[in-house]
């Protein structure tokens, strides 16, 4: 198995665990406060990771397009987290997490359109099944 697949599967399990842990952490507080505290911890853990894993010389490789695209990613991540935390505070994690996975369809579509990644039959069928699942959830 390719290492990037191991990383993706690890991310999948940890993201699922994150949603449940976050819901428990929101008991008695607002989603906005919970997100703020969580983000502070994410910043701290990411900083520690960077100190350990990113060689100092690598920082010189950053060019303006890197900064701009990563800043754009930070904006969309922040907005996504804000809406996600508001949703899990008010709704069921099991439903919110399923709806959130509709992001796969958005990512596949944008990857084909903007990154010129190939659209295969398996990707198309997988995205279609996610859309069907979202429709079932919406009616449920």
N, CA, C and O of each residue as an XYZ file, in Angstrom:
560
protein
N       0.851     -1.181      0.000
C       0.000      0.000      0.000
C       0.894      1.241      0.000
O       1.874      1.322      0.741
N       0.535      2.197     -0.843
C       1.304      3.439     -0.921
C       1.131      4.239      0.366
O       0.065      4.221      0.981
N       2.187      4.940      0.766
C       2.171      5.674      2.036
C       1.102      6.754      2.062
O       0.529      7.013      3.120
N       0.815      7.394      0.930
C      -0.202      8.446      0.930
C      -1.583      7.855      1.229
O      -2.440      8.550      1.775
N      -1.809      6.603      0.886
C      -3.089      5.960      1.212
C      -3.174      5.715      2.719
O      -4.228      5.900      3.327
N      -2.062      5.301      3.309
C      -2.019      5.126      4.773
C      -2.310      6.460      5.458
O      -3.065      6.511      6.429
N      -1.708      7.541      4.950
C      -1.965      8.873      5.514
C      -3.445      9.240      5.381
O      -4.044      9.756      6.324
N      -4.027      8.976      4.221
C      -5.434      9.325      3.980
C      -6.364      8.529      4.892
O      -7.326      9.080      5.428
N      -6.088      7.249      5.072
C      -6.919      6.420      5.959
C      -6.763      6.892      7.403
O      -7.738      6.955      8.152
N      -5.538      7.222      7.784
C      -5.306      7.751      9.139
C      -6.089      9.045      9.341
O      -6.716      9.240     10.382
N      -6.054      9.922      8.350
C      -6.798     11.182      8.418
C      -8.289     10.925      8.566
O      -8.964     11.593      9.349
N      -8.804      9.953      7.813
C     -10.231      9.624      7.873
C     -10.638      9.216      9.292
O     -11.620      9.725      9.832
N      -9.885      8.301      9.887
C     -10.232      7.844     11.235
C     -10.099      8.965     12.261
O     -10.959      9.126     13.127
N      -9.025      9.733     12.162
C      -8.826     10.820     13.119
C      -9.879     11.909     12.969
O     -10.309     12.487     13.968
N     -10.310     12.203     11.726
C     -11.367     13.203     11.516
C     -12.668     12.737     12.147
O     -13.389     13.534     12.747
N     -12.974     11.452     12.015
C     -14.181     10.918     12.647
C     -14.110     10.994     14.162
O     -15.092     11.344     14.817
N     -12.968     10.671     14.712
C     -12.756     10.757     16.154
C     -12.845     12.202     16.619
O     -13.411     12.487     17.675
N     -12.286     13.111     15.830
C     -12.288     14.537     16.156
C     -13.704     15.060     16.353
O     -13.965     15.806     17.297
N     -14.614     14.677     15.473
C     -15.992     15.174     15.548
C     -16.648     14.788     16.864
O     -17.317     15.610     17.490
N     -16.463     13.545     17.287
C     -17.093     13.076     18.519
C     -16.450     13.739     19.737
O     -17.144     14.165     20.660
N     -15.122     13.822     19.729
C     -14.419     14.471     20.841
C     -14.835     15.942     20.936
O     -15.061     16.454     22.033
N     -14.936     16.614     19.802
C     -15.324     18.029     19.795
C     -16.725     18.213     20.362
O     -16.956     19.136     21.143
N     -17.665     17.348     19.981
C     -19.037     17.456     20.481
C     -19.048     17.352     22.011
O     -19.752     18.107     22.683
N     -18.269     16.420     22.552
C     -18.179     16.301     24.012
C     -17.560     17.563     24.613
O     -17.979     18.006     25.682
N     -16.584     18.136     23.947
C     -15.921     19.338     24.448
C     -16.803     20.575     24.417
O     -16.519     21.557     25.102
N     -17.869     20.536     23.629
C     -18.770     21.691     23.513
C     -19.862     21.719     24.585
O     -20.638     22.671     24.661
N     -19.918     20.679     25.406
C     -20.961     20.637     26.441
C     -20.827     21.831     27.382
O     -19.797     22.009     28.032
N     -21.871     22.639     27.445
C     -21.916     23.768     28.363
C     -21.251     25.043     27.860
O     -21.232     26.049     28.570
N     -20.701     25.016     26.638
C     -20.075     26.218     26.087
C     -20.559     26.427     24.656
O     -21.170     25.536     24.067
N     -20.286     27.593     24.105
C     -20.697     27.876     22.729
C     -19.760     27.180     21.738
O     -18.609     26.877     22.054
N     -20.271     26.941     20.560
C     -19.444     26.394     19.491
C     -18.299     27.318     19.138
O     -17.209     26.861     18.796
N     -18.544     28.627     19.220
C     -17.505     29.609     18.898
C     -16.343     29.534     19.887
O     -15.180     29.584     19.487
N     -16.659     29.414     21.179
C     -15.603     29.286     22.186
C     -14.869     27.961     22.012
O     -13.642     27.905     22.098
N     -15.626     26.902     21.768
C     -15.008     25.591     21.560
C     -14.050     25.603     20.383
O     -12.940     25.078     20.474
N     -14.474     26.195     19.286
C     -13.611     26.294     18.105
C     -12.354     27.085     18.423
O     -11.260     26.711     18.000
N     -12.500     28.175     19.163
C     -11.352     29.008     19.505
C     -10.334     28.228     20.330
O      -9.137     28.264     20.044
N     -10.810     27.526     21.351
C      -9.908     26.746     22.202
C      -9.252     25.633     21.381
O      -8.043     25.420     21.477
N     -10.040     24.931     20.581
C      -9.497     23.864     19.740
C      -8.422     24.404     18.800
O      -7.374     23.781     18.630
N      -8.676     25.548     18.197
C      -7.736     26.119     17.244
C      -6.434     26.529     17.932
O      -5.358     26.417     17.344
N      -6.529     26.997     19.161
C      -5.309     27.308     19.916
C      -4.465     26.054     20.110
O      -3.244     26.089     19.956
N      -5.122     24.945     20.448
C      -4.397     23.687     20.594
C      -3.822     23.217     19.253
O      -2.686     22.746     19.198
N      -4.596     23.341     18.184
C      -4.103     22.964     16.856
C      -2.857     23.784     16.516
O      -1.870     23.242     16.019
N      -2.905     25.078     16.781
C      -1.752     25.936     16.512
C      -0.528     25.452     17.299
O       0.566     25.332     16.746
N      -0.721     25.179     18.579
C       0.379     24.740     19.429
C       0.963     23.421     18.927
O       2.180     23.294     18.792
N       0.104     22.440     18.650
C       0.583     21.133     18.197
C       1.235     21.222     16.822
O       2.210     20.518     16.558
N       0.718     22.073     15.945
C       1.303     22.241     14.617
C       2.656     22.935     14.715
O       3.583     22.598     13.978
N       2.773     23.889     15.609
C       4.058     24.562     15.827
C       5.104     23.575     16.326
O       6.242     23.583     15.858
N       4.724     22.731     17.270
C       5.651     21.701     17.769
C       6.044     20.763     16.628
O       7.218     20.425     16.472
N       5.060     20.345     15.833
C       5.333     19.490     14.680
C       6.332     20.158     13.731
O       7.279     19.524     13.268
N       6.110     21.440     13.448
C       6.992     22.165     12.529
C       8.417     22.239     13.066
O       9.377     22.073     12.313
N       8.553     22.485     14.348
C       9.887     22.571     14.961
C      10.610     21.237     14.828
O      11.815     21.204     14.577
N       9.880     20.137     14.996
C      10.480     18.812     14.945
C      10.698     18.322     13.509
O      11.730     17.720     13.211
N       9.733     18.576     12.622
C       9.727     17.902     11.319
C      10.151     18.742     10.117
O      10.516     18.185      9.082
N      10.111     20.068     10.232
C      10.406     20.903      9.059
C      11.795     21.514      9.212
O      12.030     22.326     10.106
N      12.714     21.117      8.331
C      14.065     21.710      8.402
C      14.001     23.225      8.152
O      13.225     23.690      7.317
N      14.803     23.964      8.867
C      14.806     25.429      8.749
C      15.085     25.866      7.313
O      14.505     26.845      6.844
N      15.959     25.161      6.618
C      16.295     25.525      5.237
C      15.086     25.447      4.305
O      15.059     26.125      3.278
N      14.085     24.629      4.649
C      12.888     24.494      3.800
C      12.076     25.782      3.732
O      11.365     26.019      2.755
N      12.178     26.618      4.770
C      11.414     27.866      4.771
C      11.810     28.766      3.603
O      10.994     29.544      3.108
N      13.051     28.659      3.169
C      13.513     29.495      2.055
C      12.899     29.053      0.720
O      12.973     29.785     -0.267
N      12.304     27.878      0.688
C      11.671     27.390     -0.538
C      10.318     28.048     -0.802
O       9.804     27.991     -1.919
N       9.744     28.671      0.222
C       8.439     29.309      0.063
C       8.528     30.520     -0.863
O       9.364     31.406     -0.684
N       7.655     30.528     -1.842
C       7.546     31.654     -2.778
C       6.171     32.299     -2.589
O       5.308     31.747     -1.907
N       5.979     33.458     -3.192
C       4.719     34.188     -3.037
C       3.496     33.333     -3.407
O       2.508     33.363     -2.673
N       3.521     32.578     -4.504
C       2.336     31.748     -4.797
C       2.027     30.740     -3.688
O       0.861     30.473     -3.398
N       3.072     30.179     -3.066
C       2.848     29.267     -1.944
C       2.112     29.978     -0.813
O       1.123     29.474     -0.280
N       2.618     31.162     -0.459
C       2.003     31.946      0.619
C       0.546     32.270      0.294
O      -0.327     32.144      1.153
N       0.285     32.686     -0.939
C      -1.075     33.082     -1.320
C      -2.038     31.894     -1.325
O      -3.137     31.990     -0.778
N      -1.636     30.776     -1.936
C      -2.512     29.609     -1.968
C      -2.738     29.051     -0.564
O      -3.854     28.658     -0.228
N      -1.687     29.015      0.256
C      -1.846     28.497      1.618
C      -2.677     29.445      2.481
O      -3.415     28.996      3.357
N      -2.563     30.737      2.241
C      -3.422     31.697      2.952
C      -4.878     31.495      2.548
O      -5.772     31.532      3.394
N      -5.114     31.282      1.266
C      -6.477     30.985      0.807
C      -7.011     29.723      1.446
O      -8.176     29.668      1.841
N      -6.162     28.699      1.553
C      -6.556     27.463      2.221
C      -6.882     27.713      3.694
O      -7.812     27.118      4.240
N      -6.115     28.595      4.330
C      -6.374     28.933      5.737
C      -7.720     29.631      5.905
O      -8.443     29.376      6.867
N      -8.047     30.502      4.974
C      -9.344     31.190      5.034
C     -10.485     30.191      4.895
O     -11.436     30.214      5.676
N     -10.387     29.308      3.892
C     -11.476     28.342      3.704
C     -11.542     27.340      4.854
O     -12.630     26.916      5.243
N     -10.384     26.958      5.400
C     -10.377     26.072      6.570
C     -11.060     26.740      7.756
O     -11.880     26.127      8.439
N     -10.720     27.988      7.990
C     -11.314     28.722      9.113
C     -12.833     28.798      8.966
O     -13.571     28.510      9.908
N     -13.287     29.187      7.787
C     -14.739     29.280      7.561
C     -15.407     27.912      7.703
O     -16.482     27.803      8.292
N     -14.772     26.873      7.167
C     -15.309     25.523      7.290
C     -15.433     25.122      8.762
O     -16.460     24.584      9.175
N     -14.400     25.379      9.543
C     -14.425     25.030     10.962
C     -15.494     25.815     11.709
O     -16.175     25.261     12.571
N     -15.649     27.089     11.393
C     -16.683     27.892     12.055
C     -18.052     27.277     11.820
O     -18.813     27.069     12.765
N     -18.369     26.984     10.564
C     -19.679     26.407     10.253
C     -19.819     24.994     10.811
O     -20.900     24.611     11.257
N     -18.742     24.218     10.790
C     -18.784     22.853     11.306
C     -19.078     22.858     12.805
O     -19.909     22.086     13.282
N     -18.398     23.725     13.539
C     -18.611     23.783     14.987
C     -20.010     24.283     15.325
O     -20.626     23.797     16.273
N     -20.510     25.230     14.576
C     -21.889     25.674     14.790
C     -22.853     24.520     14.525
O     -23.833     24.347     15.251
N     -22.578     23.739     13.496
C     -23.451     22.620     13.147
C     -23.413     21.516     14.197
O     -24.462     21.007     14.591
N     -22.202     21.132     14.664
C     -22.167     20.039     15.643
C     -22.662     20.480     17.016
O     -23.111     19.655     17.810
N     -22.583     21.769     17.294
C     -23.129     22.257     18.561
C     -24.650     22.095     18.580
O     -25.233     21.725     19.599
N     -25.280     22.378     17.445
C     -26.738     22.372     17.370
C     -27.334     21.054     16.882
O     -28.478     20.731     17.201
N     -26.567     20.300     16.117
C     -27.106     19.089     15.508
C     -26.411     17.828     15.976
O     -25.573     17.853     16.878
N     -26.774     16.730     15.348
C     -26.174     15.438     15.659
C     -24.868     15.289     14.880
O     -24.826     15.545     13.677
N     -23.809     14.877     15.566
C     -22.517     14.679     14.917
C     -22.652     13.682     13.767
O     -22.058     13.871     12.705
N     -23.426     12.631     13.977
C     -23.557     11.603     12.939
C     -24.126     12.180     11.650
O     -23.711     11.774     10.564
N     -25.055     13.105     11.739
C     -25.635     13.724     10.540
C     -24.709     14.798      9.978
O     -24.482     14.859      8.770
N     -24.179     15.640     10.854
C     -23.284     16.719     10.402
C     -22.065     16.132      9.697
O     -21.666     16.625      8.641
N     -21.473     15.094     10.264
C     -20.283     14.487      9.662
C     -20.593     13.912      8.279
O     -19.780     14.019      7.361
N     -21.757     13.312      8.138
C     -22.141     12.777      6.826
C     -22.304     13.897      5.801
O     -21.815     13.795      4.676
N     -22.986     14.957      6.194
C     -23.162     16.092      5.280
C     -21.813     16.703      4.937
O     -21.547     17.040      3.783
N     -20.966     16.842      5.950
C     -19.639     17.425      5.757
C     -18.839     16.649      4.713
O     -18.028     17.233      3.995
N     -19.058     15.359      4.625
C     -18.313     14.545      3.663
C     -18.742     14.835      2.230
O     -18.127     14.335      1.288
N     -19.782     15.629      2.055
C     -20.109     16.127      0.726
C     -18.978     16.955      0.162
O     -18.922     17.215     -1.040
N     -18.070     17.371      1.040
C     -16.889     18.116      0.592
C     -16.047     17.279     -0.365
O     -15.286     17.827     -1.163
N     -16.179     15.963     -0.291
C     -15.461     15.091     -1.221
C     -15.878     15.399     -2.660
O     -15.039     15.451     -3.559
N     -17.171     15.599     -2.866
C     -17.677     15.906     -4.203
C     -17.120     17.251     -4.676
O     -16.728     17.392     -5.834
N     -17.090     18.221     -3.787
C     -16.523     19.532     -4.122
C     -15.042     19.392     -4.460
O     -14.573     19.952     -5.451
N     -14.302     18.640     -3.633
C     -12.863     18.474     -3.864
C     -12.574     17.751     -5.182
O     -11.678     18.146     -5.928
N     -13.333     16.698     -5.462
C     -13.124     15.964     -6.712
C     -13.423     16.866     -7.907
O     -12.654     16.903     -8.868
N     -14.524     17.583     -7.848
C     -14.898     18.469     -8.955
C     -13.835     19.537     -9.184
O     -13.427     19.775    -10.321
N     -13.385     20.180     -8.109
C     -12.370     21.232     -8.247
C     -11.019     20.670     -8.673
O     -10.282     21.321     -9.414
N     -10.691     19.465     -8.211
C      -9.423     18.851     -8.609
C      -9.399     18.571    -10.107
O      -8.373     18.752    -10.763
N     -10.525     18.131    -10.639
C     -10.612     17.884    -12.082
C     -10.542     19.204    -12.836
O      -9.818     19.326    -13.824
N     -11.285     20.175    -12.375
C     -11.405     21.459    -13.072
C     -10.146     22.313    -12.961
O      -9.652     22.819    -13.968
N      -9.618     22.478    -11.734
C      -8.499     23.398    -11.521
C      -7.122     22.739    -11.575
O      -6.141     23.372    -11.964
N      -7.055     21.472    -11.183
C      -5.754     20.804    -11.122
C      -5.542     19.840    -12.288
O      -4.497     19.200    -12.400
N      -6.551     19.748    -13.149
C      -6.488     18.854    -14.317
C      -6.250     17.397    -13.944
O      -5.599     16.655    -14.680
N      -6.789     16.993    -12.784
C      -6.701     15.587    -12.410
C      -7.722     14.802    -13.227
O      -8.776     15.333    -13.575
N      -7.423     13.556    -13.533
C      -8.355     12.778    -14.357
C      -9.625     12.414    -13.597
O      -9.581     12.108    -12.405
N     -10.754     12.451    -14.295
C     -12.021     11.998    -13.720
C     -12.225     10.567    -14.209
O     -12.490     10.331    -15.388
N     -12.100      9.637    -13.301
C     -12.240      8.228    -13.658
C     -13.660      7.769    -13.373
O     -14.432      8.460    -12.709
N     -13.987      6.607    -13.879
C     -15.312      6.025    -13.625
C     -15.493      5.790    -12.134
O     -16.559      6.066    -11.585
N     -14.451      5.281    -11.473
C     -14.577      5.003    -10.039
C     -14.760      6.283     -9.229
O     -15.545      6.295     -8.280
N     -14.059      7.357     -9.578
C     -14.253      8.634     -8.880
C     -15.656      9.174     -9.131
O     -16.306      9.677     -8.215
N     -16.118      9.069    -10.366
C     -17.469      9.548    -10.703
C     -18.529      8.779     -9.937
O     -19.446      9.373     -9.370
N     -18.406      7.455     -9.917
C     -19.388      6.632     -9.193
C     -19.340      6.905     -7.691
O     -20.379      6.986     -7.036
N     -18.131      7.046     -7.150
C     -18.001      7.347     -5.723
C     -18.633      8.684     -5.368
O     -19.338      8.796     -4.365
N     -18.380      9.699     -6.190
C     -18.975     11.023     -5.950
C     -20.489     10.959     -6.074
O     -21.208     11.572     -5.285
N     -20.973     10.222     -7.061
C     -22.421     10.078     -7.242
C     -23.051      9.391     -6.032
O     -24.124      9.788     -5.578
N     -22.390      8.371     -5.516
C     -22.921      7.682     -4.331
C     -22.963      8.612     -3.121
O     -23.884      8.532     -2.308
N     -21.981      9.485     -3.001
C     -21.992     10.459     -1.905
C     -23.181     11.408     -2.069
O     -23.882     11.703     -1.101
N     -23.402     11.877     -3.278
C     -24.542     12.780     -3.536
C     -25.846     12.067     -3.209
O     -26.729     12.654     -2.584
N     -25.980     10.822     -3.619
C     -27.199     10.047     -3.316
C     -27.351      9.932     -1.801
O     -28.453     10.085     -1.273
N     -26.247      9.664     -1.103
C     -26.290      9.589      0.352
C     -26.723     10.889      0.986
O     -27.484     10.888      1.953
N     -26.243     12.009      0.448
C     -26.652     13.328      0.965
C     -28.143     13.570      0.758
O     -28.806     14.137      1.626
N     -28.671     13.143     -0.384
C     -30.103     13.289     -0.641
C     -30.909     12.442      0.351
O     -31.932     12.883      0.872
N     -30.435     11.236      0.597
C     -31.116     10.362      1.578
C     -31.106     11.005      2.964
O     -32.122     11.006      3.659
N     -29.961     11.547      3.360
C     -29.852     12.220      4.663
C     -30.787     13.420      4.726
O     -31.467     13.628      5.730
N     -30.822     14.207      3.657
C     -31.648     15.415      3.647
C     -33.133     15.077      3.784
O     -33.897     15.857      4.353
N     -33.534     13.943      3.277
C     -34.951     13.548      3.348
C     -35.274     12.798      4.634
O     -36.444     12.586      4.953
N     -34.231     12.391      5.380
C     -34.391     11.501      6.489
C     -34.849     12.010      7.755
O     -34.988     11.249      8.713
